Amino acid sequence: MHSFDLPAPTTTEGLDLIERRPLVGSKRGYAWITEKFSRIVEQKAPFWWWVAVLITGFIASLVPLTLAYQVSTGVGVWGLNNPVFWAWDITNFVFWIGIGHAGTLISAILFLTRQKWRTAVNRSAEAMTIFAVICAGIFPAFHVGRVWFAWWLFPIPNANVIWQNFKSPLLWDVFAVSTYFTVSLIFWYIGLVPDLATIRDRATSKIKKFLYGIFALGWRGSNRQWSHYEKAYLILAGISTPLVLSVHSVVSFDFATSVIPGWHTTIFPPYFVAGAIFGGFAMVLTLLIPCRWIFNLKDVVTDKHIDNMCKIVLLTGTIVGYAYLMELFIALYSGNPFEQWVFLRNRVADPFIFGPLMGVPPAPYWWAYWAMMICNVIAPQFFWFKKIRKNLLAVLIIVMFPNVGMWYERFVIIATSIHRDFVTSSWGYFSPTWVDIGLFVGTIGLFTFLFLLFIKFLPMVTMFEVKAVLPEADPHYDPRAHKKKTGDPLVDSNPQLFGGAH
Amino acid sequence: MSKTKEPALYGIGAEFNSAKDVYEAAQKIRDLGFIRWDVHTPFPVHGMDQAMGLKRSRVSLISLLGGITGSLTALTLIFLTSADYRHLIPEWFPVTLIPSYPLIVHGKPFFAFEPSFPIFFELTILLTAFGTVLGLLCFGAIPRLNHPVFNWERFSRVTDDKFFIVIEATDPKFDEVKTRELLHELGGSQISLIRHDS
């Protein structure tokens, strides 16, 4: 076994070669970070911002308009029928909730696993989470029909001494989603406090100083505060991690605990969670790449960040693809004729290849199933190639496929399973009405509108966390050793900054 | 506004340029036995708690209490509302005060742990989060919108790129001249007296 007895390294020469890439490019310092992200908040909103806010605000106004029509007329204005009692509403709910999951994954799971690159993207991803959950909540709340009774979902003592059915997955959903929203909001706000203090300290107008000052809670960067702050942040990350996994699991229970073929599947919880992270990261990239261009963030949201996120999209997309195939396999292997029937005749059978091959008529929703397959399974496979991951335009185009595909996935699961099941006489077909479409388009507008407000009024990057991952933030940082390794010219130009002579 | 008396002294502050400098200065101040002092930094400096000699944060204790409250609330809520226990309650007890509302669903038991788990879990998480925030607010003494350190005009750089050490006048080892010299020796600049509001 002599060949394995490697001699201990005698020099540190080789170690220089495996020096990690810096998380912040161009050797930027603390002040640059403060200036860069505070200025976006402080300066007058650019022209494009006003145009974008007006357009998205106009689209978002479809939400109150369609809802007013729906509430005043009845839930029948949606395309729902017997047997498709829920279609776009629950599809959109699961779609938006799923998008939120990437934000929590970045803020909580990547924090616990010490992935320091998260600092550049966590603030905007968490904001995305909150806005996505707001959009999601609209659908089930109004699907109940008489929305003024929605408070019956919460265990509030009432005159009739009637209580909720705590065995129902729909009630679990109420608890899961409202907890998810509250905890995400708390997590986001706690992360904002030190940065709000930065804006407060730089504010020139009295109103700004007052408002940012109130929300900064009088933060003064004291280490006695930081000590508690870091502990609280760690605990919030620790509880958000199982929370985010539980939320989409509970969402999947809405289907998995029923006995409908196509829904009654034990792989749903992990399959939904992977899909949520997949779709969420696609949305994070969709939002961040334009932001990176517009605000020139390439030193903070570096190529490495985009590369990492593309790899997560690839990984989770592949898990989702595996889940799709496993569903098909289990349908085949289980010998359950109803399950096989639903998968073959309601989903897979297309009019061109598989339908004729199996000798069955095309499934009414074959196009939705294959759109899902192409968008979610095939499109992300391009991320195996580094060249594509490095090309931002290509990344932006590819992530549009999961954005669309993850919506189709939920539609396929929901509509194809229920529109034709056990009894032939109760078969049906779902087509959306203009109210369905208007409400969904409205939530896309609302989501973008809220995100635009966020980038204008709050620092879009967690400044204090990005400062903390700079090399000089380490109290044992030795500028001379650092210079030797990296040839950092900043050390010579500004010796004071690096703890040299005073 | 009387100009006869200056406002009371809060402490002496010194500015440092790097995390390394403030870290090393903090270690020395800790070793000299100061107790009422603080380090102010733009971001949490790794290992500063040890450098200052701070104890572990107790926020987790409040989180735990929150979590226990949440889980007990969930179990009590679900049990009291879905279990069938009316026959155990004496007849004189007003029936409208019994929250029991047992439902037969799919022939499942009225109360069992398995279907109670999701809500039990979510409420535990929710109240742990509330507890954590409460703990942070209590132990971190926030919100406190006014503080003597804000009277020092250099201090606004603390949320930007500078590091500060403030030694309070109430510290038993505090001496206006000697503390000033000490901070100077430790490499602090812009050493200033910080006063309370008038």
Interface residues (C-beta under 8 A of the other chain):
Chain A: G29 Y30 A31 T34 P155 P157 V161 I162 W163 Q164 N165 F166 K167 S168 P169 L171 W172 F175 A176 T179 T182 V183 I186 F187 I190 V193 P194 A197 T198 R200 D201 R202 G213 I214 L217 G218 W219 R220 G221 S222 N223 R224 Q225 W226 S227 H228 Y229 E230 K231 A232 I235 L236 I239 P242 L243 S246 V250 F253 F464 E465 K467 A468 E472 A473 D474 P475 H476 Y477 D478 Q496 L497 F498 G499 H502
Chain B: N17 S18 A19 K20 D21 V22 Y23 E24 A26 D38 V39 H40 T41 P42 F43 P44 V45 H46 G47 M48 D49 A51 M52 L54 R56 S57 V59 S60 S63 L77 I78 T81 S82 T96 I98 P99 Y101 L103 V105 H106 K108 P115 S116 P118 I119 F121 E122 L123 I125 L126 T128 A129 F130 T132 V133 G135 L136 L137 F139 G140 A141 I142 P143 R144 L145 N146 H147 V149 F150 F155 S156 R157 V158 T159 D160 D161 G187 S189
